[in-house]
Amino acid sequence: MVAKLVIPRNNHEIIFKQIAEQISQKVTETLNQCQNLLREGKIFEITEIVKNLESEILDLIWETIIKFILADKYFLKLLRFLGAMKALKFVSYQQITIILPTGTRIKIRSPFFVKAKAKHGRKKRGPQNRGAHLALELLGFVDKVAPELAFHAIQLAVLAPSFQIASEMLKRANVELSANKIRKLCQKLGNLSLPERVELILDDGESFEGKRVLIGIDGGRLRSRKTKKGAIPKGKKQHRFHTNWIEPKLFTVHVLNEDGNIIKEISPFVDGTTGKLPQLIKLFSQYLSTLQIDKASEVIIVGDGAPWIWERIPALLENLGVAKEKISQVIDWTHAKQNLLQAFTMLPQKILKNTKFNFQTFKNLLFEGEIDKIVLKIKELFKAFKNSKIFKKFKTYFLPNRERMQYKNFELRKLPIGSGVIESAIRRVVNLRLKSPGSFWKLDCAEIMIFLRAQLLYGRWQTIKKNWMTKLHDQFHDILTSCLLPLHLKKI
């Protein structure tokens, strides 16, 4: 183990010399161990020893830098200024435990800030993890976990079947993070306002200006968890809860080339909400307005026959400044075929057998967009069933959507005729993680997982990491460049 390090204040040379001596000593010891193992023929054990050496050196460097920064008087002045901007005041140095990128826990003395004034009728927040460790926040720590490890743990939680399995996977790498701790990390990263949520996944200069944009939108299924009211039942350790099914709604936004194919070099925008429809519209509007959807050359909407899609989304685009002639609406070809077949299954099988009925003929007419011809042919073939459910199906589904079923014309215009982009997103983002058997979700936690999982699966994870750190750097830079800063640093 590396010896306990004491950080002298404002003495760089002593610190560097101390680190160099400890690293040199540890490397020498490791080389001697490797030499002995070679002589004993234990070659494969060398890799583990080198890995341990790497971890210990990293721990030493991290601990040195963090303790040096936190002990610096100049840095504390900057933190005080930042705290003033956030209505926080410095209380004292608090001893806390932080987790380094290797998973090692160390104790440090961190400057702790609380609200400058307590709210009327409430006690002031105390020092036990209820205020803010501004220094750690500026360094990118997420809930006292080093940023690299925090993002790795969140990534595992998003991909693994459960938080517990993510915790066990980390444990195999000698990193101790409980399932609850990982859940808190996910909530810390994903609990954002709508503008922050959009800005976090955008690369610099991204815009839909002059591009063909494909929008897919649909709903999934997952089971919610809502605590029942009243006292805990006798003999039970916790409250019971309701497990109602809810419909989280997702959207995907891809960029197409002139041939109607998705441009794979541009990562799509995928997100959703567990809230009601107005919340989805608000979130989607934030994305589209930020990305300048009004400057797109063409916007194509694909989806199934759910009325809420076609009632809300085209109107939203028009409100955001997209010209009506630029908007194309397409009902998924497979959904249309399935509904056509379902319409015929509403008739008695004997009638279908005794009638010159050829489903392929009707399918061809559907592809050509000849909905009215399909209705006329059905009336000719099945005159005795004018009041049957089949006509109600056409009246409620096919006839209102005839303009969205011009598949032959869509192909000529190089437009997609399927909604596979959103169907795939529902399966990958929701079904394979949040819809698993025995999983019950609080709505806010489920929405955070939808957001994080979508960004990881659709190529925007590195952008999130970059923007997270950039935001912290910009915040610190704003302090340094503030015109008020010299007044606060006169007496250093």
Secondary structure, DSSP 4 states (H G I P E B T S, - for coil): -PPPP---TT-HHHHHHHHHHHHHHHHHHHHHHHHHHHHHT-TTHHHHHHHHHHHHHHHHHHHHHHHHHHH-HHHHHHHHHHHHHTTEEEEEEEEEEEE-TTS-EEEEEEEEEEESSPPTTSPPP-SSSSSB-HHHHHTT-BTTB-HHHHHHHHHHHHHSSSHHHHHHHHHHTT----HHHHHHHHHHHH---HHHHHHTTPPTT---TT-EEEEEEEE--EEB-EEPSSSPPTT-SS--EE--EE--EEEEEEEE-TTS-B-TTS--EEEEESS-HHHHHHHHHHHHHHTTGGG-SEEEEEE-S-HHHHHHHHHHHHHTT--GGGEEEEE-HHHHHHHHHHHHHTS-HHHHHHS---HHHHHHHHHTT-HHHHHHHHHHHTGGGTTSHHHHHIIIIITTTGGGG-HHHHHHTT-----HHHHHHIIIIIITTTSSTT--B-HHHHHHHHHHHHHHHTT-HHHHHHHHHHHHHHHHHHHHH-TTHHHHSTT-
